[in-house]
Amino acid sequence: MFLGNPMLEIALVSVVMVGVSQILQRKLMDKKGMKEGQERIKEKQKRIKELLGKEDLKSKEEVERLQKEMMEIMQKTMKGTMKHMLVSFPIFILVYWGLGATYSGMLIDLPTAVPVIHRNFSFEITSSISWLWWYIYTSFSLSIAFNIVLKIIKKVRA
């Protein structure tokens, strides 16, 4: 522990990790290309739906061609996603290991109760949670807030 407050320390680590994840996403993933790929897939799916109602050989061949094109687009999208995962995975594993080693067995006392699922899949609403649940809650919350701020900044600049 470096600040003496596990709740604050884990939240700060969460802020850093959300920032790292966002930076890696922006550097390693082509969001514009992925969005264009998704649009092309939607168009092809719409065309396939139209063709599936027809029974002629030409329609069936076109469906096969469109499905092949969709697979190629999805493969390119997966490449970008995999690159991000391969780079970020070791970083996150090291951080989780460090957090687990530092805060193992420690409970974080929250001012309000939150839902928790235990290892045996039992459900509880409690105000004392493990470091992992605190990390999950802060990471998700901060990630959502960070994305909202980035969208607002993007709209202001446009």
C-alpha positions as CSV (number, residue, x, y, z in Angstrom):
1,M,0.0,0.0,0.0
2,F,1.4,3.4,-1.0
3,L,-1.3,5.8,0.2
4,G,-2.7,3.9,3.2
5,N,-6.2,3.8,1.7
6,P,-6.8,0.6,-0.3
7,M,-10.1,2.0,-1.8
8,L,-8.3,5.1,-3.2
9,E,-5.2,3.1,-4.3
10,I,-7.3,0.6,-6.3
11,A,-9.4,3.4,-7.8
12,L,-6.1,5.1,-8.9
13,V,-4.8,1.9,-10.5
14,S,-8.2,1.6,-12.2
15,V,-7.9,5.1,-13.6
16,V,-4.4,4.3,-15.0
17,M,-5.6,1.0,-16.5
18,V,-8.6,2.6,-18.1
19,G,-6.3,5.2,-19.6
20,V,-3.8,2.6,-20.8
21,S,-6.6,0.6,-22.4
22,Q,-8.0,3.6,-24.2
23,I,-4.6,4.6,-25.5
24,L,-3.9,1.1,-26.7
25,Q,-7.3,0.9,-28.4
26,R,-6.8,4.2,-30.2
27,K,-3.3,3.2,-31.3
28,L,-3.8,-0.4,-32.3
29,M,-7.4,-0.5,-33.5
30,D,-8.8,1.2,-36.6
31,K,-12.2,2.2,-35.3
32,K,-13.2,3.9,-38.5
33,G,-12.2,0.8,-40.6
34,M,-14.1,-1.4,-38.2
35,K,-17.2,0.7,-38.4
36,E,-17.0,0.7,-42.2
37,G,-16.6,-3.1,-42.1
38,Q,-19.7,-3.4,-39.9
39,E,-21.7,-1.3,-42.3
40,R,-20.6,-3.4,-45.2
41,I,-21.6,-6.6,-43.3
42,K,-25.0,-5.1,-42.6
43,E,-25.5,-4.4,-46.3
44,K,-24.5,-7.9,-47.3
45,Q,-26.7,-9.4,-44.6
46,K,-29.7,-7.4,-45.9
47,R,-28.9,-8.6,-49.5
48,I,-28.6,-12.2,-48.3
49,K,-32.0,-12.0,-46.6
50,E,-33.5,-10.9,-49.8
51,L,-31.8,-13.7,-51.8
52,L,-32.7,-16.4,-49.3
53,G,-36.4,-16.2,-50.4
54,K,-35.4,-17.1,-53.9
55,E,-34.8,-20.7,-55.0
56,D,-32.8,-20.2,-58.2
57,L,-29.2,-21.3,-58.6
58,K,-28.0,-17.7,-59.4
59,S,-29.3,-16.4,-56.0
60,K,-27.7,-19.3,-54.1
61,E,-24.4,-18.6,-55.7
62,E,-24.7,-14.9,-54.9
63,V,-25.5,-15.8,-51.3
64,E,-22.3,-17.9,-51.1
65,R,-20.2,-15.1,-52.6
66,L,-21.7,-12.5,-50.1
67,Q,-21.0,-14.9,-47.2
68,K,-17.4,-15.3,-48.3
69,E,-17.0,-11.5,-48.5
70,M,-18.5,-11.1,-45.0
71,M,-16.1,-13.7,-43.6
72,E,-13.1,-11.7,-45.1
73,I,-14.4,-8.5,-43.6
74,M,-14.9,-10.2,-40.2
75,Q,-11.4,-11.6,-40.4
76,K,-9.9,-8.2,-40.9
77,T,-11.9,-6.8,-37.9
78,M,-10.7,-9.7,-35.7
79,K,-7.1,-9.0,-36.6
80,G,-7.3,-5.5,-35.2
81,T,-9.1,-6.7,-32.1
82,M,-6.5,-9.5,-31.6
83,K,-3.6,-7.0,-31.9
84,H,-5.1,-4.9,-29.0
85,M,-5.7,-8.0,-26.9
86,L,-2.2,-9.4,-27.4
87,V,-0.6,-6.2,-26.3
88,S,-2.9,-5.4,-23.4
89,F,-3.3,-8.9,-22.0
90,P,0.2,-9.1,-20.4
91,I,-0.1,-5.6,-19.0
92,F,-3.4,-6.4,-17.3
93,I,-2.3,-9.8,-16.0
94,L,0.7,-8.2,-14.3
95,V,-1.5,-5.5,-12.7
96,Y,-4.1,-8.0,-11.5
97,W,-1.3,-10.2,-10.1
98,G,0.1,-7.2,-8.3
99,L,-3.3,-6.1,-6.9
100,G,-4.1,-9.6,-5.8
101,A,-0.7,-10.0,-4.1
102,T,-1.2,-6.6,-2.3
103,Y,-4.8,-6.7,-1.4
104,S,-5.6,-10.4,-1.1
105,G,-8.2,-11.1,1.7
106,M,-8.8,-7.4,2.2
107,L,-12.3,-6.0,2.2
108,I,-13.2,-2.6,1.0
109,D,-16.0,-0.9,3.0
110,L,-18.3,1.2,0.8
111,P,-20.7,3.9,1.9
112,T,-23.5,2.1,0.2
113,A,-24.4,-1.5,-0.6
114,V,-23.8,-3.0,-4.0
115,P,-24.6,-6.3,-5.7
116,V,-21.9,-9.0,-5.6
117,I,-21.8,-12.5,-7.1
118,H,-19.6,-15.0,-5.1
119,R,-17.4,-17.8,-6.3
120,N,-20.2,-20.3,-5.7
121,F,-22.5,-18.1,-7.8
122,S,-24.5,-16.9,-4.8
123,F,-25.8,-13.4,-4.9
124,E,-25.5,-10.8,-2.2
125,I,-26.0,-7.1,-1.7
126,T,-23.3,-5.8,0.7
127,S,-21.3,-2.8,1.5
128,S,-18.1,-4.8,2.1
129,I,-16.5,-6.1,-1.1
130,S,-13.2,-7.6,-2.2
131,W,-10.5,-5.7,-4.0
132,L,-11.5,-7.4,-7.2
133,W,-15.1,-6.2,-7.1
134,W,-14.0,-2.7,-6.2
135,Y,-11.6,-2.8,-9.2
136,I,-14.4,-4.1,-11.5
137,Y,-16.9,-1.4,-10.3
138,T,-14.4,1.4,-10.6
139,S,-13.1,0.3,-14.0
140,F,-16.5,-0.1,-15.6
141,S,-17.7,3.2,-14.2
142,L,-14.5,5.1,-15.2
143,S,-14.5,3.5,-18.6
144,I,-18.0,4.6,-19.3
145,A,-17.3,8.1,-18.0
146,F,-14.0,8.3,-20.0
147,N,-15.9,7.3,-23.2
148,I,-18.6,9.9,-22.6
149,V,-16.0,12.6,-22.1
150,L,-14.1,11.5,-25.3
151,K,-17.3,11.6,-27.3
152,I,-18.2,15.1,-26.0
153,I,-14.6,16.3,-26.9
154,K,-14.9,14.8,-30.3
155,K,-18.3,16.5,-30.9
156,V,-16.9,19.9,-29.7
157,R,-13.9,19.6,-32.1
158,A,-16.1,18.6,-35.1
